Amino acid sequence: MAVVPRSAGPHPSQRMTASPVKIAPLVAYAVLLTLVSIHLYKNPAYDMDSIQYMGNALLMEQTDPVIVHQRVYSEINLRVPKVARDQLMGHESGAPEDHNRSRQERAANPYRFAEFLPLFAIRPLYNQTLWLVSKTGLGLVRASISISVASYFLLGILLMVWVSRYVDAPLALLIAFLSMISPPLVELGRDMTSDALATLFAFLSLYLIFERKLLTAGLAVLLASIYFRTDNVVLAGPVILACWLERRLDFVKASALAVLALTSALTIDHFAGDYGIKMLYYRNFVGAPVAPGEMTVQFSFHDYLVAFRSGITLVTGSFFIPFLLVGIGGFFAAKRMRSVAVVTFAYVLLHFVVLPNWQERWFGVFYLAMAVAAAETLQAYKWRQPPAAL
């Protein structure tokens, strides 16, 4: 009788059969991620930006700035703890004088508050999502917290799913959980801003395009992510370029998609009434304005270079270099994650060139990509090992 050779077994990236050994780590991970998410929900970071997002959300049903102002600050007084509320109201001891003065003016003057709304109207789908979630009975403050925490949880699930395609469940649990409890991603889940939801859409698009090879669906999600955060246009560019270089898009389609992405961002800025890039630089590098709609901002190229040098210092003190080192194999040893590693690295560089500031929550998609790249690198190294001597 012929002897049938033993199969080497399925590659770990293929679907794994369910077994207690494989299911237990997945259940444990879901429980741990749920506990962390509950902790984040109970301990959010009350960001000043969230107040302007709430104002924009209310514009879906009310355009009177006095009423919008009254409703937003009534919720702040009702839902936000005193220490955080004092910071948001401009009574933080030791804070820069311009920050406190700007916050006090916004809290007291509905028309000054209204001048800040265009700065945050450039996240239209996030503002609409916030409004819809708030109408469930949560209110604006708890809706802001819920969106960020839910996005964080779903990011953790997606990360585990992706990493599990390369390594066994116990190691996938370790990589995914350590990544999700790292300070940059925890910050992403705590902040009451658009960043967590926008990162979820961006990371999902990369998974669909480069891992699942669902190009149309992935590109649709990627373009939609621009409407949650316009910064994602600088991720769309490298992704479209990578798809063209891999011959998954021809030149005409790639060019059309690139134009569509850029046009989307410019159109959002135009109809939001954004005050322009100089105001963005002023708010990031100079101070907090009191009346942004009434200012003539001066910001020279020399000012940009000074900000760039300061930004480099922030980068060196961030988690960028440690995560880059963890995922460095994705650029060389890995194959399937190489494109993802390159496009997310390009996203970081482009984002920093346009806005040479560094806030960890802006770069969550890079940190997540490095975690998956590390997983594929480990798997590639394992498959290259020679069999043990008998």
PyMOL commands that set and color helices and strands:
alter all, ss='L'
color gray80, all
select helices_A, chain A and resi 20-42+49-58+65-79+82-88+97-108+110-120+124-164+169-180+183-190+195-211+215-225+230-245+251-272+277-285+292-294+301-316+320-326+329-332+338-354+360-384
alter helices_A, ss='H'
color red, helices_A
deselect
rebuild
show_as cartoon
